[in-house]
Amino acid sequence: MVEEVRKISMELLDMVDRIVRQNVTNGIALSLYQKFLYPFLERKIKSTPEDLIKQNLQITFDKLKPFFEKKQLHDMVEEGEKLGSPKIKDLLKSEYF
């Protein structure tokens, strides 16, 4: 379980890393990020106690959960409409759609 928690944390760091590398166009800033910031964050994740990582992952999950629930509901409505159910978007005026 310890390795799984750390692995998830490292995967999240890698996701953020991809976003940074795709969007930072300043060569100096990107170089500093690659040489100092990313390795620092990687070391901190590896040295952080498992319980603290779990707490932070739970916070992350709680923050992302509403987004994915809305997305899932939206996908289910679209699938239902494809199968012939009435257009729910016309029946309900909601921020989810």
Buried (B, 14 or more C-beta within 10 A) or exposed (E): EEEEBBEBBBEBBEEEBEEBEEEBEEEEEBEEBBEEEBEEBBEEBEEBEBEEBBEBBEEEEEEEEEEEEBEEBBEEBEEEEEEEEEEBBEEEEEEEB
